[in-house]
Amino acid sequence: MKQARMILDKDFTIGSVDKRIFGSFIEHLGRAVYGGIYEPGHPTADKLGFRQDVAKLVRDLQVPIIRYPGGNFVSGFNWEDSVGPRSQRPKRLDLAWFTTETNQVGMHEFLDWASQVKAETMYAVNLGTRGADAARNVVEYANHPGGSYYSDLRIQNGAKDPFGIKLWCLGNEMDGPWQIGHKTAYEYGRLANETAKVMKWVDPTIELVACGSSALDMPTFGAWEREMLEECYDNIEYVSLHRYYGNRTANTPDFLARSMDMDAFIKSVAAICDAVGGRRHSKKKLGLSFDEWNVWYHSSEQDKEIQKKDKWGPALPLLEDIYNFEDALLVGSMLVTLLRNADRVKIACLAQLVNVIAPIMTRNGGGAWAQTIYWPFMHASLYGRGTALRPIVESPVYDCTDYEAVPLLDATATLSPEGDVTIFAVNRDLKEPLELSADLRAFGKLQVAEHIVLHHDDVNAINTEEAPNTVAPVTKVDGTMDDGKLSISIPALSWNVIRLKKI
């Protein structure tokens, strides 16, 4: 039997976990909005048209913040199209996804829905086709109490009180040639700085996220962050990171090691931020916003055919990845990685939330169900808050195509304010369980409250509307505590949540 070892101490901490790392993302893309969160006439729809079966699944995740309305979509979006009487809102060609946007769900409607699911909104402004003027106006519309043109327009449109949106994205993936209004790092940095200034002049309480690289392997990575930060460092609070992974070669060991790439990406961006801050003699330390992350590759060929067949159609079924069991394992490791970097990553958004590369799927007129990746995301959101601990982990390792010495046990832990400890662990071994020994003597008396396990014998197993629990967690109470030491078996190829209660 393979052995792994962990040492935890209440004084060995990474930092407080910002609840916003369990955020998500809704873009006006595919069926994320229309047919996803919103479907008038659906049996569960409320009077506003929002599906309550979907809302319940979202509430169960306890998502604290949702990025909106894009994404690539935002780089061609006029925010004014999304307010005022629905009958007067224009239909627009969306050049990001080659569909037609009806604007029937706009700012007011989305914020109403976000309130329903108990989430705040992270609003993105268009720095592709627009700039500082439109950005300052939308902040005035959303956050100014009244007595000005745009705040009075909000009141006229039915919202007397300000929306109070506190977190804003300065564009989206502006380093990408695919982006509408793509810019060089210098061009973007200058625009982001000037936009940030006027947005904060309207509302000094807001926080701003500047676009970092949209992937670690972008040819401009590193230089992009350095050059754009030289222009806007003083007026922003966070730098964004985006990263997606796939398994096109059907090599599970390689695929499950991809979280090591995510960790390297985080550490590299943090180092660049600190280097720029140091050169500027700044006392400010920037946080990181990993506001797009997930597995994404299953739907790529399908999307090409859909767009070829029905270009400019509304709410096309795009990016509808059907996630399997091994996808859930990598998502689990990515969540472990975010927690291990909680000192710098303050915001993260699983992209996206419904239908579009999402943990929740729906059928128009039909059911809503949880995909395999729903479960690790939910467990981390529910049990990963508090203080991120800095574990010492000893584990057997393996080599794969891109990495050497990949730990079979990918694990971390958090400490709740009540003194409870939660261990999150992925066993990457395809065949054998790991016997984990964890030293927890520093925490006083603990007992195993529950051991949640997500496992399936088939890495390609999926959940469907007809069989929504094919891949679902099981809860048991196992393992032993002896003089502050935990002994527990971690099944082969599994996601695990071990909850230890203080007694």
N, C-alpha and C positions, 0 to 999 in steps of 0.2 A: 504493500500500500504506500502510495506517495505521500510525503509529509510536507506541510507548510507551517510556518510559524509567524506570529504577529505579536508585537509588543506595543501597547498603548499606554499613555500617561496623560492625566488631565492637564499637566503643565506643558506638554509638548503639543502645541496647537499651531494651526496654519492661520486661522483668523475666523471672524464671524462669517457665517454663511448669509449673504444677502438673498432674501427670498426671491428676488427678481431673477436669479439664475434658473428658476423653474418656470420661466416665461415661455410664450409661444408666439405664433405669427399667423395673421390672416391677411392675405393679399387678394386684391381683385384679380383673380387668376383661376381659370377652370371652374370647378364647382365648390370652391372654398366658401364663397358667399351665397351664390344663387344655386339652390339645391343642397347646400351644406348647412350653414347656420340659418339660412332664410329660405322659406318655401311656403308662401301663402297658399292656403288650400290643403296643405298637408294635415292629416288627422290630428297631429300634435301641435299644430301651429297656434300661437297666441294671436291676439288681435292685431299685433304689429307685423305678423307674418313669420316670426321666428320659431323654428322647430324646438319644442321642449324636450324631445328625446335626446337631441344633440346637446341642448343646454345642460341637461342632467349629467351627461357623460363629461362635459367640460367642467362643470362644478365639482364633480368627483375628483378631478385632477388637481383642484385648488391652484389653478394657474393665476399667479398674482398680477401679471402684466402681459399685454398682447400687442405686438408690433403691427402697425396698420398705416396706410393701405397698400404698401409695397416696400421693398421688392422692386423688380424691374418696372412694374406698372407705374410707380410713382414718378419716374423720370419723364413721363409725358402727360402727367395728370394735372388738371386745373382744379384746385380744391373748390373753387366757386361753383363748379358743375354739380357738386354733391350736397348743396344746401338749397333751401327754399322749397316751394311747392313741387312735389314729384312730377306733376303734369307739365311743369315748365323746364325740367332738367333735360339737357341734351343727351342724345346718344352719340358716343364718340368711338372712333376707330382706335383700338389699343395696339400701338405699334410694337409693344414689347412681346405680346403673345398672339398677335394677329387675330384678335377677336373683337367683338363690339361690346362696349361697356354701356349699360343702360342707365347707370347712376340712380337706380331705384333704392339702393341702400347707400346712404351717404354718411356724413359725419354724425348728424343727430341720431340716426337710426343705429349706427354702429355703437356709439357711446351708450345708448339705451341698452343694447344687447350686452355690452361689456359690463354694465352695472348689474344686469340680470345674473351673469355668471361670476360676479364678485371679482372682476379684474379691472385694473387700471389700463390706460392706453398709452402706448409709446408711438407717437405720431411722426410720420416721415414727411419731410417737405421736399418739393421738386427742385433739385439743383441741376437737372438735365436741360430741360427747355426753359426753365424759369430761374429765379434767383432771389436776391435779398428782399425785393419789394413784395413779392407774393408771400414770402416766408413771414415777414413782419406782419403782414395783413392777416394771415391765418392765426397767428398768435394773438393778435388783437381780437379777432372774432371769437376765439375759443376762451381766452383767459381774462380779457379786460371787463371790469364790472358793467360799464355802460357810459353813455355820454359821448361816444365817438361813433364814427360812421359804421365800422365793422362790428363793434360790440352791440350797437343799436340794431344792426341787421340781424344778429343772433337772437336778440330779444324779440324782434318782429317775427322771426322764424320759429318762435315758441319756446325758447330757452331763456328764461329771465336770469337765472344764475349762471355765472361763468362755469365752463366745463372743468377748468383747473387742470389741464394736461401739463404734467411736470417734466416729462421726458420726451425729447425730440431728436429725430435722426436728421442729420444734414445730408440728405440725398441717400443714394443707394449704389454701391459697387461702381463708383465713378472711375475706378481704375480699369474697368472692363471695356474692351472695344465693342462688345455687344450692347453696351448701355446707350440709351438715347442721350445725346449730349455728353458723351465720353470726353474726359479732360486729362491733361497731364497732371502730375502731382502738384506742380507749382500753380497751375491754373485752378485746380480744385482747392488747394490750400488757401489761396487768396480769396476765392469766392466763399469758402466755408467760414473764414475769419470775418469777412465783412457781413455775411449773413448772421453769424453768431452774435456779432455786436448789436445789430438792430433788433434781433429777436429778444435779446436780454435787456435792451433799452425799453422795450414794451413790457416785458415781465422779467425782472431780475431774479425771480425764484426758480426759473427753469434750469434743467440740466441738458447738455447737448452731447450727441455722439457723432464723431467724425468718421468718415469712411476710411477704414484701413484696406488691406488687400483682400480681394474676394476669394483668394486661395493661396496656400503656401507655395504652390508651384507656378504662380504668375511670374512672368519674366521680370516684372518691375518690383516684385516683393522686396521689402527692405528699403530700397531706394524710395519707393512710394511713401512709406510711413515717415521716413526721415525728412523728405522734402516737403511733404504737406504739413507735417508738424512744425517745421520751422516757421510756417506762415500762420498757424492757428492755435498753437499750443496753449496760449494764455487764455483763450476764450472758450475752450471745450473742457469736458470732464471725462470723456471716454473715447476710446478708439475701437472700431468694430473689427471683427474677424468673421469670415464665412468659410465653411468647409463641409463637403459632402463626400461620402465614401460608397463604393460599390464593390461587387464581387463577380465581375464578368468572367473570370477564369474558373469559377466554382471551386476555389481553393479556400476552404474554411480556415485553416491555420493562418494563412496570409491575411485574410479578411479580418479576423478577430484581433490581429496585431495593429490595425489601423489607428486605434486610439493613441498609440505611441506617436504617430504623426501629429495628432491633435495636441498632445502635450508639448511637443517640440515647437509647434506653431505658437502656442500661448507664450512659452518662455522666450521665444525670439522676439515677438512683438513687445512684450514687457521690457526686454532689454533695450530695444530701440527707443521706446518711450522714455526710459530712464536716461539713455545717452543724450537724447535731445534736451531733456530737462536739465541734465547736468551741464551741458554746454551753455544753456541759457541761465545758469545759476538760479534755477527756479526751485522754490520750496514745495511746489505742487507736484503730487504724484498722480498720474493719470490712471484711471481704472480701465478695464477691458470689457467690451460688450460683444460676446460671442452670439450675435443676434441672428445667425442662420447656421444651424447644424443638423445633420441627420444622415441617414442612408438614402441614396437616390440613384437609381439606375434601372430599375425594373421596367419603367414605362417609356424609356427613351425612343425605341423604335415605333411603338404604338403611337406616340405623340406626333411623329413625323407624318404618319398616315392620316391621322385625324385632321391635322392642319392642312394637308394637301387636299383632303376631301371636302372640308367645310370651313375654308378660310373666311374669317370675319363673322362666324356664327357666335351667338352669345353663350356664355357659360359652357364652353366645350369641355368634355371630360379629359382634361390634360393633367399630366404628372400624377396619375392615380396609381402609384406604386402599391402593389399588394405585398405586404411584408411577411416574411417567413420567420421561423424560430431563430435562425442564426442572426438575422437582422436585429432581433430583440437583444441578443447577447452583446452585439457591438454597441447598440444604444446604451445598454447598461454600463459598458466600459467607458463610454463617452461621458456619462453622468459621473462615474467615479473620477474621471479626469477633471471635470469641472469642479468637483468638490475638493480635489487635491490642489487646485489652483484658486481656492476661494479668497485668498489674500489679494489677488489681482482681478479675477473675473467677478464682476459685480452684477452683470446682466447677461442672460443667455436666453435664446429663443429657439426652441425646437421648431424647425420649419418643415411643414406648417401644422395647422391644428385639425382641419377637417377636409377630407377627400384629397387634397393636394399634398403629396408626400406626407401623410398625416397618420396620427394614431387612431383617428376616428374616421370611419367610412359610413356613407349613407347610400340609399337607393332613392331616387326621386319617387315620391309617393309611397315609399316603403320604409324599411327599418333603418336603424343606426346601430353600429356595433364597434367594439374595440378591436383594433388590430394588435398583433403580437407586441409591437413596440409600446403600446399604451401602458403595459404593466410596469416595466422598470421606471418609466417616466413618472407614473403615479406614485410608486413606492418612494422614489427619491424625493418627490415633492412633499409627500406626507410626512416622511420620517427623516429627511436629510437636513432639516433646519436646526439652527443652534450654532455650535462651534465646530468647525472642521478640525479634526485631530490629525497629527502628523505621525502616522504609524511607521514602525520599522517592520518590514515584511521580508521574510526569507521564503523563497519558493523555488521549486524546480523550474527549469527554463527550457525553451526550444528555439531553434533557428528557423527562419523562413526566408522568403525571397528578398524582402526589403530590410529585415531586421535580424540581428543576432541577440541571443539571450532574452527572448520574450518570456516574462514570467507566466507560468500556468495560472497562478492565482493573481488576479487583478483586484485589489481590495483597498478600501479606505474606511473611515469611521467618523461619526459625528457624536457630539455630546449635547444633550438637551439641557435647558435651564434647570430642569428638575433633577438632573444627575443621571438620567438614563443614557445608555450607550447604544448606538445602532451601527452595526458593521454591514457594509455593502460589499459583495464579493462576486466575481465572475470566475468560474473554473473554465479555462480554455482547453483543457484536456479532452480529446475526442472520446476517450474510452474509459478512463479511470477516475474514480473519486479522489479527492484530496482530504487527508486527515489534517484539520487545522487545529493548532494549539495557539491560544491567544492569552497573553499575560495581561490581566486587567486589575491587578492588585491595588493599583493607585486609586481606584474608584470606590473602594469600600465594598460592601456586600451587594452583589448583583445576582439576579436569577434570569434564566432564559424565559422570556415571556412568549416569544414565538419565533419560528424559523419559516420564513416565506421562501418558497422555491419555485422558480419557473424553469421547466425542463420539458423537452419532448425528444423521443428517440429519433425523429426525422427532422433534420435541420431545415428541410423545405416545407415543413408543416405550416399551414396558414389558417386564419380565422375567416369565416364567411358569414353572410347573413343567416344562412341555414344552419351553420355549425359555428356559432360565435365563440365557443369555449374550447375549441380544439387545442389551442395553446393558451393555457390559463394557469395562474399560480395556485399552488396548494399550500396550506398553512399547517404546520405541525409544531409540536414542542419536543425538541430532542437536544442532544448535546448535554454535557455535564459541566457543572461548576465545582471546582475543588480548590479551596484556599486561594480564590481569586483568579484561577486559571480555567479557561474555557477549552473544552475538547469537543469538536463537532465535525461531522463528515459533510463535505461539500461535493455534491454529485457531479459526475462528468457532464461537461457542457451544460452549465446551469447559471442562472442569475439567482443570487441569494440575498435576503435581508434578515439579519439576525438581530433581534431586538432584545436588549438586556435591560431589565428594570431594576432600579435601586430599591433595596429593601432595608 
